[in-house]
Amino acid sequence: MPYYIYVSATGDNRISIWNMNRETGKLDEQGMVAAEGGPAAMTASPDEKFMYVAMRQAKQIHSFRIDHSTGGLSL
């Protein structure tokens, strides 16, 4: 099973998606998702089906569905 890492880029209004090789720790960028409103702190739901992202500039929380086969996020 792939291991994905998500990094918020507040100034760029995006979340970068990285795949980590569990044996070597090597990171490969898989893509990005637009996140208007200044994404900041993030956390996954306990069942890991959703990613909750604090939008600093918009003063909102956005919920993204996590696609476990690709690591992709959909609002």
DRENNURO-526777 format. One record per residue (C-alpha): x, y negated, z negated; residue in three letters; residue number from 1. Coordinates in steps of 0.5 Angstrom, whole numbers, plus 2048, in hexadecimal, padded with zeros to 3 digits. Example, Ala and Ser with C-alpha at 12.3 -4.5 7.8 and 13.67 -1.06 7.14 Angstrom:
NODE    px    py    pz     r     k
NODE   819   809   7F0   ALA     1
NODE   81B   802   7F2   SER     2
This chain:
NODE    px    py    pz     r     k
NODE   800   800   800   MET     1
NODE   803   7F9   802   PRO     2
NODE   804   7F4   7FC   TYR     3
NODE   803   7ED   7FE   TYR     4
NODE   805   7E6   7FB   ILE     5
NODE   801   7E0   7FC   TYR     6
NODE   804   7D9   7FB   VAL     7
NODE   801   7D3   7FB   SER     8
NODE   803   7CD   7FF   ALA     9
NODE   7FF   7C7   7FC   THR    10
NODE   802   7C1   801   GLY    11
NODE   801   7C6   807   ASP    12
NODE   7FA   7C8   805   ASN    13
NODE   7FC   7CF   806   ARG    14
NODE   7FD   7D6   803   ILE    15
NODE   803   7DA   805   SER    16
NODE   802   7E1   805   ILE    17
NODE   808   7E6   804   TRP    18
NODE   809   7ED   805   ASN    19
NODE   80E   7F0   800   MET    20
NODE   812   7F7   801   ASN    21
NODE   811   7FA   7FA   ARG    22
NODE   818   7FE   7FB   GLU    23
NODE   81C   7F8   7FD   THR    24
NODE   818   7F2   7FB   GLY    25
NODE   819   7EF   802   LYS    26
NODE   814   7EA   803   LEU    27
NODE   811   7E9   80A   ASP    28
NODE   80C   7E3   80C   GLU    29
NODE   805   7E6   80E   GLN    30
NODE   802   7E0   810   GLY    31
NODE   7FE   7DA   80D   MET    32
NODE   7F7   7D8   80B   VAL    33
NODE   7F5   7D1   80B   ALA    34
NODE   7F2   7CE   805   ALA    35
NODE   7F0   7C7   805   GLU    36
NODE   7F0   7C3   7FE   GLY    37
NODE   7F7   7C5   7FC   GLY    38
NODE   7F8   7CC   7FA   PRO    39
NODE   7FB   7CD   7F3   ALA    40
NODE   7FA   7D2   7EE   ALA    41
NODE   7F8   7D9   7F0   MET    42
NODE   7F5   7DF   7ED   THR    43
NODE   7F2   7E6   7EF   ALA    44
NODE   7EC   7E8   7EC   SER    45
NODE   7ED   7EE   7E8   PRO    46
NODE   7EA   7F3   7ED   ASP    47
NODE   7EF   7F0   7F2   GLU    48
NODE   7EA   7EE   7F7   LYS    49
NODE   7EA   7E7   7F7   PHE    50
NODE   7EF   7E1   7F6   MET    51
NODE   7ED   7DB   7F2   TYR    52
NODE   7F1   7D5   7F4   VAL    53
NODE   7F1   7CE   7F0   ALA    54
NODE   7F0   7C8   7F6   MET    55
NODE   7F4   7C3   7F2   ARG    56
NODE   7F2   7BD   7F7   GLN    57
NODE   7EB   7BF   7F8   ALA    58
NODE   7EA   7C1   7F0   LYS    59
NODE   7E7   7C8   7F2   GLN    60
NODE   7E8   7CF   7F2   ILE    61
NODE   7E7   7D3   7F8   HIS    62
NODE   7E6   7DA   7F8   SER    63
NODE   7E9   7DF   7FE   PHE    64
NODE   7E8   7E6   7FF   ARG    65
NODE   7EE   7EA   800   ILE    66
NODE   7EF   7EF   806   ASP    67
NODE   7F4   7F4   803   HIS    68
NODE   7F5   7F7   809   SER    69
NODE   7F9   7F1   80C   THR    70
NODE   7F9   7EC   806   GLY    71
NODE   7F5   7E7   809   GLY    72
NODE   7F0   7E2   806   LEU    73
NODE   7EA   7E0   808   SER    74
NODE   7E6   7DA   805   LEU    75
